[in-house]
Amino acid sequence: MADIERCRVRNALKRAAFEEARTSNGGMRFEEDESYDPVEELCDGYLNGYDRDYDIATQIAISRRQSFSVSASSRRSNSSTVRRSGDSRDLEQNDMFAKKGSSGLLVPNARERFKSLLRSKSVRKLEAWKKVLSGWTDPMNQAQRERLLRKGIPKQLRPQVWRMITLSGHMHQKNPGIYEHLCSRESAKSYDSDIYDDLGRTFPNDELFTRKAEGEEWSTGQRDLLQILRAYSAFDKSTGYCQGMNFIAAHLYIVLGDAESAFWALVQVMKDIKGLFTEGLSMYNMCLDIFENLCHKHLPNIAGHFERERAMTVMIAGPWVNTFFTGSNFPNESVHRIWDLYLYFGPEIIFRVGLALLKLSEDHLLRCSFADIVSYFSNMPSAVLEPKNFIPVAFSFDIDGNDLKGL
């Protein structure tokens, strides 16, 4: 949205919020604090494309309570500032509208206006996605499909879309009973000691993997993850199990919602990234070399600074490449958005996102010493990790097949 349009919308929303504030609170009118900005944060959220369904009414109410300090005594004593509205129409349908403005038109209540704006945006996005899903294999939908993927898959549709991209839903239906059979094989327990060690390290802050029933050794998520990894090690004996697979499997499980779907998605994903986990870690080393070359090509200032500070690529990009960001400390939604793109576009997305994170951090990194660089990547700023910031930058780099030679 152009800056002038953003300002126009922001001002309109703020005017609506002030109008709502003047006519709420039981019909009492009061002068607002000049510093009061009841919807600044909500404006930022809406204008930056947030789709989350937060309780706007509650947030505005909290902001109003914090910003307006009109005590009961001052309302009684200062009739010039606070007075009863003589027009009963000011209070009519207050949960839907504020008072009539000077133009004679009803001014929408700020709460409802925000809800309407966010709801209409989400509905349009859902409708566009449902149309694309209904013709998923139609080549004519490719441009629209890729455009929507860049904007993010709606949370409620993400499991369905991931099943379609990975073909896990098809594999699930085509192979009934196979997952249970693999889990029950004795060979499935060959890697139990390694898997047990990693279960406790997998998303330790996620309730799905930490909340245990009384007397239970494992949480529901840990039990399911154990079965997924057992089944995969029995399915692909040449690969078996290697540390890092736990994060990828767990991430698929979180999004898809059931162990068997996550298993079949893991089978499909591992076809392309098996080299990250096989002996010699050939794909892992190749990815680091490719990323370093891309840094020199697209971000020469950062690459040169890292070399002078002896900050090796493996220290920075290693954790990203090792699990394709699923084992990082990034917010869940950021990782989901990366994987929305990775599952469709392939491994080049991992390099694009890595370059974008460096590009967004360039000014800061060029002033950092070795120790500061290491510290920065262990706790990156939330603004850098916002999908709306790094995804457009990720697609701004010109990367072709020659850059990814060998993958």
DOSEKOL-642934 format. One record per residue: residue in one letter; z, y, x of N, C-alpha, C in turn. Coordinates in steps of 0.05 Angstrom, whole numbers, padded with zeros to 5 digits, always signed. Example, Ala and Ser with C-alpha at 12.3 -4.5 7.8 and 13.67 -1.06 7.14 Angstrom:
# DOSEKOL-642934
A+00156-00114+00264+00156-00090+00246+00156-00066+00264;S+00142-00045+00257+00143-00021+00273+00157+00001+00258;
//
This chain:
# DOSEKOL-642934
M+00000-00024+00017+00000+00000+00000+00000+00025+00018;A-00017+00043+00013-00019+00067+00029+00007+00083+00027;D+00013+00099+00049+00038+00114+00050+00041+00132+00026;I+00020+00146+00018+00022+00165-00004+00028+00150-00030;E+00017+00126-00033+00022+00110-00057+00051+00100-00057;R+00060+00092-00033+00088+00082-00031+00107+00105-00039;C+00102+00129-00029+00120+00151-00036+00119+00157-00066;R+00095+00156-00077+00093+00161-00106+00109+00141-00122;V+00106+00116-00116+00120+00095-00130+00150+00098-00126;R+00158+00102-00100+00186+00105-00094+00199+00127-00110;N+00186+00150-00111+00197+00173-00125+00199+00168-00155;A+00178+00154-00166+00179+00148-00194+00202+00129-00201;L+00207+00110-00183+00229+00091-00188+00256+00105-00185;K+00258+00123-00166+00283+00137-00163+00289+00155-00186;R+00268+00169-00196+00272+00186-00220+00281+00169-00244;A+00269+00145-00247+00278+00128-00269+00306+00119-00266;A+00315+00114-00241+00342+00106-00236+00362+00128-00242;F+00355+00153-00234+00373+00175-00240+00375+00180-00270;E+00352+00177-00284+00352+00180-00313+00370+00159-00326;E+00369+00135-00316+00386+00113-00326+00415+00119-00321;A+00420+00129-00297+00448+00134-00289+00460+00156-00306;R+00445+00176-00313+00456+00199-00329+00463+00190-00358;T+00449+00171-00368+00453+00164-00397+00469+00139-00400;S+00477+00125-00379+00493+00101-00382+00523+00109-00381;N+00540+00090-00377+00569+00095-00375+00580+00106-00401;G+00572+00093-00423+00583+00101-00449+00573+00127-00460;G+00551+00136-00451+00539+00161-00462+00549+00185-00448;M+00566+00183-00427+00576+00206-00413+00554+00216-00393;R+00552+00242-00391+00533+00254-00372+00549+00265-00348;F+00537+00263-00324+00550+00275-00301+00530+00282-00280;E+00537+00300-00262+00519+00308-00241+00521+00287-00219;E+00498+00280-00208+00498+00260-00187+00505+00271-00160;D+00517+00255-00143+00522+00262-00115+00495+00265-00102;E+00491+00287-00086+00465+00292-00074+00456+00270-00056;S+00476+00256-00044+00469+00234-00025+00464+00208-00039;Y+00468+00207-00066+00465+00182-00080+00435+00174-00082;D+00430+00150-00075+00404+00139-00076+00406+00111-00089;P+00408+00109-00115+00416+00084-00129+00397+00061-00125;V+00372+00066-00118+00353+00044-00115+00338+00043-00089;E+00349+00057-00069+00335+00058-00043+00330+00030-00032;E+00351+00014-00032+00347-00013-00022+00329-00030-00039;L+00331-00026-00065+00313-00041-00083+00285-00031-00081;C+00281-00005-00076+00254+00005-00072+00242-00008-00047;D+00258-00009-00026+00248-00021-00001+00241-00050-00007;G+00258-00064-00021+00252-00092-00027+00226-00096-00043;Y+00223-00080-00064+00199-00083-00080+00174-00074-00066;L+00175-00051-00053+00152-00041-00040+00143-00057-00016;N+00162-00072-00004+00155-00089+00019+00147-00117+00010;G+00146-00121-00016+00135-00146-00026+00155-00168-00031;Y+00180-00162-00034+00200-00183-00039+00195-00195-00067;D+00198-00221-00069+00194-00235-00095+00220-00246-00106;R+00242-00243-00090+00266-00257-00098+00277-00246-00124;D+00288-00264-00140+00297-00257-00167+00327-00249-00166;Y+00333-00227-00152+00361-00220-00151+00369-00204-00176;D+00395-00202-00180+00405-00188-00204+00404-00158-00200;I+00383-00146-00208+00380-00117-00203+00400-00101-00218;A+00406-00109-00243+00426-00094-00258+00453-00093-00243;T+00461-00115-00232+00486-00116-00217+00485-00098-00193;Q+00463-00098-00178+00461-00082-00154+00462-00053-00160;I+00448-00045-00181+00448-00016-00189+00476-00008-00198;A+00489-00026-00213+00516-00020-00222+00535-00016-00198;I+00533-00034-00178+00550-00032-00155+00544-00006-00140;S+00518+00001-00137+00511+00025-00123+00522+00050-00138;R+00520+00049-00164+00530+00071-00180+00560+00075-00177;R+00575+00052-00178+00604+00053-00175+00612+00064-00148;Q+00597+00057-00128+00604+00065-00101+00596+00095-00096;S+00575+00104-00109+00565+00131-00102+00574+00153-00121;F+00581+00146-00145+00591+00167-00164+00621+00166-00165;S+00634+00188-00158+00663+00189-00159+00672+00208-00180;V+00667+00201-00205+00676+00218-00227+00700+00205-00240;S+00723+00215-00235+00747+00202-00246+00750+00210-00275;A+00768+00195-00289+00773+00201-00317+00784+00228-00321;S+00802+00236-00303+00815+00262-00306+00795+00285-00302;S+00777+00282-00283+00757+00303-00278+00738+00305-00302;R+00732+00282-00314+00714+00283-00337+00727+00298-00361;R+00754+00294-00363+00767+00308-00385+00769+00338-00380;S+00774+00346-00354+00779+00374-00348+00754+00390-00343;N+00732+00378-00336+00708+00393-00329+00686+00388-00350;S+00688+00402-00371+00669+00398-00393+00641+00409-00387;S+00640+00428-00366+00614+00439-00359+00597+00418-00344;T+00611+00400-00330+00596+00380-00315+00592+00355-00331;V+00613+00348-00347+00612+00324-00363+00615+00331-00392;R+00596+00323-00409+00598+00329-00437+00586+00306-00453;R+00595+00304-00477+00585+00283-00495+00556+00290-00504;S+00540+00271-00505+00512+00275-00514+00513+00278-00545;G+00501+00299-00554+00500+00303-00583+00478+00288-00597;D+00461+00276-00581+00438+00262-00593+00443+00232-00592;S+00447+00219-00615+00453+00191-00615+00430+00174-00605;R+00406+00187-00605+00383+00172-00595+00385+00167-00565;D+00402+00183-00550+00405+00179-00522+00417+00151-00516;L+00433+00141-00535+00446+00115-00530+00432+00092-00542;E+00411+00097-00558+00398+00076-00572+00383+00057-00553;Q+00389+00032-00557+00375+00011-00540+00379+00017-00511;N+00404+00024-00503+00409+00033-00475+00402+00011-00455;D+00404-00015-00463+00398-00036-00443+00368-00038-00438;M+00351-00025-00455+00323-00027-00451+00311+00000-00442;F+00322+00022-00453+00311+00049-00446+00333+00069-00441;A+00327+00090-00426+00345+00112-00423+00338+00132-00445;K+00342+00158-00440+00337+00178-00461+00308+00186-00461;K+00301+00202-00481+00274+00213-00481+00273+00236-00461;G+00252+00236-00445+00249+00257-00425+00237+00282-00438;S+00233+00302-00421+00223+00328-00432+00195+00324-00444;S+00181+00304-00435+00154+00299-00445+00154+00285-00472;G+00178+00277-00481+00180+00263-00506+00176+00233-00504;L+00169+00223-00480+00164+00195-00477+00190+00181-00468;L+00193+00156-00476+00216+00141-00468+00214+00134-00438;V+00235+00140-00424+00236+00133-00395+00249+00106-00392;P+00235+00086-00381+00246+00059-00379+00272+00059-00363;N+00291+00043-00372+00315+00039-00358+00309+00026-00331;A+00322+00036-00309+00315+00028-00282+00318-00002-00278;R+00339-00013-00290+00344-00042-00287+00320-00057-00298;E+00312-00050-00323+00290-00065-00335+00264-00059-00322;R+00261-00035-00311+00236-00028-00298+00232-00045-00273;F+00253-00047-00257+00251-00064-00234+00247-00093-00241;K+00261-00102-00261+00257-00130-00269+00228-00135-00278;S+00218-00115-00293+00191-00118-00303+00171-00118-00280;L+00175-00099-00261+00157-00098-00238+00156-00123-00222;L+00181-00133-00215+00183-00157-00199+00172-00182-00214;R+00179-00182-00240+00170-00205-00256+00140-00206-00259;S+00128-00183-00264+00099-00182-00267+00085-00189-00241;K+00096-00181-00218+00084-00188-00192+00086-00218-00188;S+00110-00229-00194+00114-00258-00190+00096-00274-00209;V+00093-00264-00233+00077-00279-00253+00048-00279-00244;R+00038-00255-00235+00010-00254-00225+00006-00273-00202;K+00026-00274-00184+00023-00292-00161+00023-00321-00169;L+00040-00328-00188+00041-00355-00198+00015-00363-00212;E+00005-00345-00228-00020-00350-00243-00043-00354-00223;A-00044-00338-00202-00065-00341-00182-00063-00368-00168;W-00038-00376-00162-00034-00401-00148-00041-00425-00166;K-00034-00423-00191-00040-00445-00210-00070-00448-00213;K-00084-00426-00213-00113-00427-00215-00125-00441-00191;V-00115-00434-00167-00124-00447-00142-00117-00476-00141;L-00093-00483-00150-00085-00511-00150-00102-00528-00168;S-00111-00517-00191-00127-00532-00209-00154-00539-00198;G-00163-00523-00178-00189-00529-00166-00186-00530-00135;W-00165-00545-00127-00157-00545-00098-00180-00554-00080;T-00196-00574-00088-00217-00584-00071-00244-00569-00074;D-00244-00549-00091-00269-00534-00095-00273-00515-00072;P-00295-00518-00057-00301-00500-00034-00302-00471-00042;M-00308-00465-00067-00310-00437-00076-00283-00424-00076;N-00261-00440-00076-00234-00429-00077-00223-00424-00049;Q-00238-00431-00028-00226-00430-00001-00216-00402+00007;A-00232-00382+00003-00224-00355+00011-00199-00346-00004;Q-00198-00351-00030-00175-00344-00046-00150-00361-00038;R-00155-00386-00032-00133-00404-00024-00121-00394+00002;E-00138-00387+00022-00127-00378+00047-00114-00350+00045;R-00124-00334+00028-00111-00308+00023-00083-00311+00011;L-00081-00329-00008-00055-00334-00020-00035-00347-00001;L-00045-00365+00016-00028-00378+00036-00016-00357+00055;R-00032-00338+00062-00022-00317+00080+00000-00301+00067;K-00001-00298+00041+00020-00283+00026+00044-00300+00020;G+00041-00326+00023+00064-00344+00018+00062-00359-00008;I+00071-00384-00006+00071-00401-00030+00096-00396-00046;P+00094-00391-00072+00118-00387-00088+00137-00411-00085;K+00163-00405-00084+00183-00426-00079+00180-00449-00098;Q+00175-00443-00124+00174-00465-00144+00150-00482-00142;L+00129-00472-00128+00104-00487-00124+00102-00500-00097;R+00119-00492-00078+00117-00501-00051+00117-00532-00048;P+00135-00546-00062+00134-00575-00059+00107-00587-00068;Q+00097-00577-00090+00071-00587-00100+00048-00581-00080;V+00048-00557-00070+00027-00549-00051+00029-00566-00025;W+00053-00569-00015+00056-00585+00010+00048-00614+00005;R+00054-00625-00018+00045-00652-00024+00014-00654-00024;M+00001-00633-00034-00028-00633-00035-00040-00630-00007;I-00028-00612+00009-00039-00608+00036-00035-00632+00053;T-00011-00644+00052-00005-00667+00070-00015-00693+00058;L-00023-00693+00033-00031-00718+00019-00007-00737+00015;S+00017-00727+00018+00041-00744+00016+00043-00755-00013;G+00036-00738-00033+00037-00748-00060+00018-00771-00065;H-00006-00768-00054-00026-00790-00056-00016-00815-00042;M-00006-00812-00018+00004-00835-00002+00028-00848-00016;H+00044-00833-00029+00067-00843-00043+00058-00861-00066;Q+00038-00851-00082+00028-00867-00104+00012-00891-00096;K-00003-00888-00074-00020-00909-00064-00004-00932-00051;N+00020-00927-00042+00036-00947-00027+00063-00951-00040;P+00065-00960-00064+00091-00963-00077+00107-00985-00063;G+00132-00979-00059+00150-00999-00047+00150-01001-00017;I+00130-00988-00004+00128-00990+00025+00152-00977+00039;Y+00159-00953+00029+00181-00938+00042+00207-00955+00041;E+00214-00966+00018+00238-00983+00016+00236-01007+00034;H+00212-01019+00036+00209-01042+00053+00214-01035+00083;L+00203-01012+00091+00206-01003+00119+00236-00997+00125;C+00249-00985+00106+00278-00979+00110+00295-01004+00113;S+00287-01025+00100+00302-01050+00100+00297-01067+00124;R+00276-01061+00140+00269-01077+00163+00291-01075+00184;E+00296-01097+00198+00316-01097+00219+00307-01079+00242;S+00281-01078+00247+00270-01062+00268+00274-01032+00263;A+00279-01025+00238+00283-00997+00231+00308-00986+00243;K+00327-01004+00251+00352-00995+00262+00352-00994+00293;S+00329-00997+00305+00327-00998+00334+00336-00972+00347;Y+00332-00950+00333+00338-00924+00345+00363-00912+00333;D+00379-00928+00320+00402-00917+00305+00421-00900+00323;S+00426-00909+00347+00445-00895+00364+00435-00866+00370;D+00408-00864+00375+00397-00837+00380+00397-00821+00355;I+00390-00833+00333+00388-00818+00307+00417-00809+00299;Y+00436-00826+00302+00464-00819+00296+00472-00794+00311;D+00465-00793+00337+00473-00770+00354+00461-00745+00343;D+00437-00746+00332+00423-00722+00323+00429-00714+00294;L+00440-00732+00278+00445-00725+00251+00464-00701+00248;G+00485-00702+00264+00504-00680+00263+00494-00654+00274;R+00473-00655+00289+00461-00630+00301+00439-00618+00283;T+00432-00632+00262+00410-00624+00245+00419-00605+00223;F+00412-00580+00225+00419-00560+00205+00449-00561+00198;P+00466-00557+00218+00495-00559+00213+00506-00538+00193;N+00491-00517+00187+00500-00497+00168+00489-00500+00140;D+00473-00521+00136+00461-00527+00110+00479-00547+00095;E+00487-00539+00071+00505-00556+00056+00493-00583+00050;L+00467-00585+00048+00454-00610+00043+00461-00631+00064;F+00465-00621+00089+00471-00639+00111+00500-00638+00121;T+00516-00623+00107+00544-00621+00116+00564-00629+00094;R+00557-00625+00068+00576-00630+00047+00578-00661+00042;K+00601-00672+00047+00606-00700+00045+00625-00706+00022;A+00620-00728+00008+00639-00737-00013+00663-00747+00001;E+00686-00747-00013+00711-00756-00001+00709-00785+00008;G+00716-00790+00032+00715-00817+00043+00688-00825+00054;E+00668-00808+00052+00641-00814+00061+00637-00804+00090;E+00624-00821+00106+00618-00813+00134+00596-00793+00136;W+00576-00796+00118+00552-00779+00119+00548-00764+00092;S+00536-00741+00094+00528-00726+00070+00503-00739+00058;T+00496-00731+00034+00471-00742+00021+00447-00736+00038;G+00445-00712+00048+00422-00705+00065+00421-00721+00090;Q+00444-00726+00103+00444-00742+00127+00436-00771+00122;R+00445-00782+00100+00438-00810+00093+00408-00812+00089;D+00397-00793+00074+00368-00794+00069+00352-00789+00094;L+00362-00771+00111+00348-00765+00136+00348-00790+00154;L+00371-00804+00155+00373-00829+00170+00352-00849+00161;Q+00349-00852+00135+00329-00871+00124+00300-00862+00130;I+00295-00836+00128+00268-00826+00134+00261-00832+00163;L+00279-00827+00181+00274-00831+00210+00273-00861+00217;R+00289-00877+00204+00288-00906+00207+00261-00916+00198;A+00252-00908+00174+00227-00917+00163+00204-00909+00181;Y+00204-00885+00192+00182-00876+00209+00182-00892+00235;S+00205-00897+00247+00205-00912+00272+00195-00941+00268;A+00199-00952+00244+00189-00979+00238+00159-00977+00231;F+00150-00955+00219+00122-00951+00212+00105-00947+00237;D+00114-00931+00256+00099-00925+00280+00115-00934+00304;K+00114-00959+00310+00130-00970+00332+00123-00959+00359;S+00099-00951+00363+00091-00940+00389+00104-00914+00395;T+00111-00899+00374+00125-00873+00377+00155-00876+00374;G+00162-00892+00354+00191-00897+00349+00205-00871+00340;Y+00226-00864+00354+00241-00839+00348+00246-00824+00374;C+00243-00797+00372+00249-00780+00394+00262-00755+00383;Q+00281-00744+00399+00295-00720+00390+00275-00698+00384;G+00280-00684+00363+00262-00663+00353+00248-00671+00327;M+00243-00697+00325+00231-00707+00300+00251-00703+00276;N+00277-00703+00283+00297-00700+00262+00294-00673+00248;F+00288-00652+00263+00285-00625+00250+00260-00624+00232;I+00238-00635+00242+00214-00635+00226+00217-00651+00200;A+00229-00675+00203+00234-00692+00179+00253-00678+00160;A+00274-00666+00171+00294-00653+00153+00282-00629+00139;H+00265-00614+00153+00252-00591+00140+00234-00600+00117;L+00218-00621+00122+00201-00632+00100+00218-00641+00077;Y+00241-00653+00083+00259-00664+00062+00271-00641+00046;I+00279-00619+00059+00290-00596+00045+00270-00585+00025;V+00245-00582+00033+00225-00570+00016+00216-00589-00006;L+00210-00614+00001+00198-00633-00018+00219-00644-00037;G+00244-00646-00028+00265-00653-00047+00272-00682-00050;D+00256-00700-00038+00263-00728-00040+00255-00742-00014;A+00269-00763-00007+00265-00776+00019+00238-00789+00022;E+00228-00802+00001+00202-00817+00003+00179-00797+00007;S+00179-00775-00008+00158-00755-00004+00159-00744+00024;A+00183-00739+00034+00187-00728+00061+00177-00748+00082;F+00181-00774+00077+00172-00794+00096+00142-00794+00098;W+00128-00794+00075+00099-00795+00076+00087-00769+00087;A+00100-00747+00082+00091-00722+00094+00095-00723+00124;L+00117-00735+00133+00122-00738+00162+00100-00755+00175;V+00093-00777+00161+00071-00794+00171+00046-00778+00176;Q+00039-00761+00156+00014-00745+00159+00016-00724+00181;V+00039-00711+00182+00043-00690+00202+00042-00701+00230;M+00055-00725+00234+00057-00736+00260+00030-00745+00271;K+00010-00749+00254-00016-00757+00264-00027-00736+00284;D-00020-00711+00279-00031-00689+00296-00013-00681+00318;I+00013-00687+00316+00032-00677+00337+00048-00699+00351;K+00037-00723+00349+00051-00746+00361+00056-00742+00391;G+00038-00727+00404+00040-00722+00432+00064-00706+00440;L+00077-00693+00421+00101-00678+00427+00125-00696+00433;F+00122-00721+00424+00145-00739+00425+00140-00765+00440;T+00115-00770+00448+00110-00795+00463+00117-00791+00492;E+00118-00813+00507+00126-00812+00535+00108-00794+00551;G+00120-00777+00567+00105-00758+00582+00102-00731+00568;L+00107-00730+00542+00106-00705+00527+00080-00689+00532;S+00058-00703+00532+00032-00691+00539+00025-00667+00522;M+00029-00669+00496+00021-00647+00478+00040-00623+00482;Y+00066-00629+00486+00085-00608+00491+00078-00591+00515;N+00072-00604+00537+00064-00590+00562+00038-00575+00558;M+00019-00587+00543-00007-00574+00538-00003-00549+00521;C+00014-00550+00501+00020-00527+00484+00032-00504+00500;L+00050-00510+00518+00062-00489+00534+00041-00476+00552;D+00023-00492+00564+00002-00481+00580-00017-00463+00564;I-00024-00472+00540-00041-00456+00523-00028-00430+00515;F-00002-00431+00508+00012-00407+00500+00014-00387+00523;E+00019-00397+00547+00020-00379+00570-00007-00366+00575;N-00029-00381+00573-00055-00369+00576-00061-00348+00555;L-00053-00354+00530-00057-00335+00508-00041-00309+00513;C-00017-00312+00524-00001-00288+00530-00015-00271+00551;H-00026-00283+00572-00040-00268+00592-00065-00254+00580;K-00078-00268+00561-00102-00257+00549-00097-00234+00529;H-00077-00238+00512-00072-00219+00490-00049-00200+00495;L-00030-00208+00512-00006-00192+00517-00001-00190+00547;P-00020-00179+00562-00018-00179+00591+00007-00164+00602;N+00015-00143+00588+00039-00128+00598+00064-00145+00596;I+00067-00160+00574+00090-00177+00571+00089-00200+00591;A+00065-00213+00593+00062-00235+00612+00069-00227+00640;G+00059-00203+00648+00065-00193+00675+00094-00187+00679;H+00107-00176+00659+00136-00170+00661+00152-00195+00663;F+00145-00216+00647+00159-00241+00648+00157-00253+00676;E+00134-00251+00688+00130-00263+00714+00147-00248+00735;R+00148-00222+00733+00165-00206+00751+00194-00213+00748;E+00202-00218+00723+00231-00225+00718+00236-00255+00721;R+00215-00270+00727+00217-00299+00729+00227-00312+00704;A+00218-00301+00682+00224-00313+00655+00201-00332+00649;M+00206-00358+00652+00185-00377+00648+00178-00381+00618;T+00153-00387+00613+00144-00392+00585+00160-00413+00571;V+00167-00435+00586+00181-00457+00574+00208-00448+00563;M+00221-00428+00576+00247-00419+00567+00244-00404+00540;I+00222-00391+00536+00218-00375+00511+00205-00391+00489;A+00182-00403+00496+00166-00417+00476+00173-00447+00473;G+00188-00458+00492+00195-00486+00491+00208-00494+00465;P+00229-00480+00456+00242-00487+00431+00224-00484+00407;W+00205-00466+00408+00186-00462+00385+00167-00485+00384;V+00156-00493+00407+00136-00514+00409+00148-00541+00404;N+00172-00546+00414+00185-00572+00413+00187-00583+00384;T+00193-00566+00365+00195-00574+00337+00178-00557+00318;F+00159-00542+00330+00142-00525+00314+00160-00507+00296;F+00180-00495+00308+00198-00475+00296+00219-00487+00277;T+00217-00512+00270+00237-00523+00251+00265-00525+00264;G+00266-00527+00290+00292-00529+00303+00302-00502+00313;S+00288-00481+00306+00297-00454+00315+00319-00444+00297;N+00331-00421+00305+00352-00409+00288+00340-00388+00270;F+00315-00390+00264+00302-00371+00246+00312-00375+00217;P+00310-00355+00200+00317-00358+00172+00299-00380+00159;N+00310-00395+00140+00295-00416+00128+00268-00407+00116;E+00269-00384+00103+00244-00375+00090+00223-00368+00111;S+00231-00358+00134+00211-00353+00155+00198-00379+00164;V+00214-00400+00168+00203-00425+00177+00186-00437+00155;H+00194-00435+00130+00178-00445+00107+00150-00431+00108;R+00150-00405+00112+00125-00390+00112+00107-00398+00135;I+00119-00403+00159+00104-00412+00182+00091-00439+00175;W+00107-00457+00162+00096-00483+00156+00077-00483+00132;D+00079-00464+00114+00058-00460+00094+00031-00458+00108;L+00031-00443+00129+00006-00437+00144-00001-00460+00163;Y+00019-00471+00177+00014-00492+00196+00001-00517+00182;L+00013-00525+00160+00003-00549+00146-00027-00546+00138;Y-00035-00521+00133-00063-00517+00125-00081-00511+00148;F-00073-00493+00166-00091-00483+00187-00088-00500+00213;G-00065-00514+00216-00062-00530+00240-00046-00516+00262;P-00045-00529+00286-00028-00520+00308-00033-00491+00318;E-00057-00480+00313-00061-00453+00323-00042-00433+00312;I-00031-00440+00288-00012-00422+00275+00013-00419+00292;I+00022-00440+00306+00045-00438+00323+00041-00418+00345;F+00017-00418+00357+00011-00399+00378+00009-00370+00367;R-00004-00368+00344-00007-00342+00331+00021-00329+00325;V+00038-00345+00314+00065-00335+00307+00080-00328+00332;G+00079-00345+00353+00092-00339+00378+00082-00312+00390;L+00056-00308+00390+00045-00283+00400+00054-00259+00383;A+00055-00263+00357+00064-00241+00339+00093-00233+00344;L+00110-00253+00349+00138-00247+00354+00141-00231+00380;L+00125-00238+00400+00125-00223+00425+00114-00195+00422;K+00092-00193+00407+00079-00167+00402+00098-00148+00388;L+00112-00158+00368+00131-00141+00353+00155-00133+00370;S+00160-00148+00391+00183-00143+00408+00175-00130+00434;E+00150-00123+00438+00139-00115+00464+00154-00091+00476;D+00158-00070+00460+00171-00046+00471+00199-00052+00482;H+00213-00069+00468+00240-00076+00477+00239-00094+00501;L+00222-00114+00500+00221-00134+00522+00213-00122+00548;L+00196-00102+00548+00187-00090+00573+00210-00075+00587;R+00231-00070+00573+00255-00057+00585+00277-00076+00593;C+00272-00102+00588+00293-00122+00591+00292-00135+00619;S+00316-00141+00629+00319-00158+00653+00317-00187+00644;F+00318-00205+00664+00316-00234+00657+00338-00242+00638;A+00363-00233+00643+00385-00241+00626+00382-00230+00598;D+00372-00205+00596+00368-00193+00570+00346-00207+00554;I+00325-00216+00568+00303-00230+00555+00314-00256+00543;V+00329-00271+00558+00341-00296+00548+00359-00291+00524;S+00375-00271+00527+00394-00264+00505+00379-00256+00480;Y+00357-00241+00483+00342-00231+00460+00330-00254+00444;F+00319-00274+00457+00306-00295+00443+00326-00315+00430;S+00351-00313+00438+00372-00330+00426+00382-00318+00400;N+00376-00292+00396+00385-00278+00372+00366-00255+00365;M+00342-00262+00355+00322-00242+00351+00328-00225+00326;P+00320-00200+00326+00326-00182+00303+00313-00193+00277;S+00327-00189+00256+00318-00199+00230+00291-00187+00222;A+00287-00161+00229+00262-00148+00222+00238-00162+00235;V+00241-00171+00259+00219-00185+00273+00213-00212+00259;L+00234-00224+00249+00231-00251+00236+00224-00250+00207;E+00219-00226+00197+00210-00223+00169+00180-00232+00167;P+00174-00251+00150+00146-00260+00147+00126-00237+00142;K+00135-00217+00126+00117-00195+00119+00110-00178+00144;N+00126-00181+00165+00121-00166+00189+00104-00183+00209;F+00112-00208+00214+00099-00223+00235+00073-00237+00226;I+00070-00244+00201+00046-00258+00192+00020-00241+00195;P+00020-00216+00186-00004-00200+00190-00011-00197+00220;V+00009-00194+00237+00004-00191+00265-00007-00217+00276;A+00004-00240+00267-00005-00266+00276-00035-00270+00272;F-00046-00260+00250-00074-00263+00244-00091-00241+00256;S-00079-00223+00271-00095-00202+00284-00106-00210+00310;F-00096-00232+00322-00106-00241+00348-00132-00257+00345;D-00150-00253+00363-00176-00267+00364-00172-00292+00380;I-00168-00315+00366-00164-00340+00380-00186-00359+00370;D-00200-00371+00389-00221-00390+00381-00217-00417+00394;G-00235-00435+00389-00233-00463+00398-00229-00465+00428;N-00242-00448+00444-00240-00449+00473-00211-00444+00482;D-00197-00427+00467-00169-00421+00474-00151-00445+00470;L-00159-00462+00451-00142-00485+00444-00153-00511+00454;K-00170-00509+00475-00184-00533+00485-00163-00554+00494;G-00168-00578+00485-00150-00600+00492-00132-00610+00470;L-00127-00592+00450-00110-00600+00428-00125-00618+00409;
//
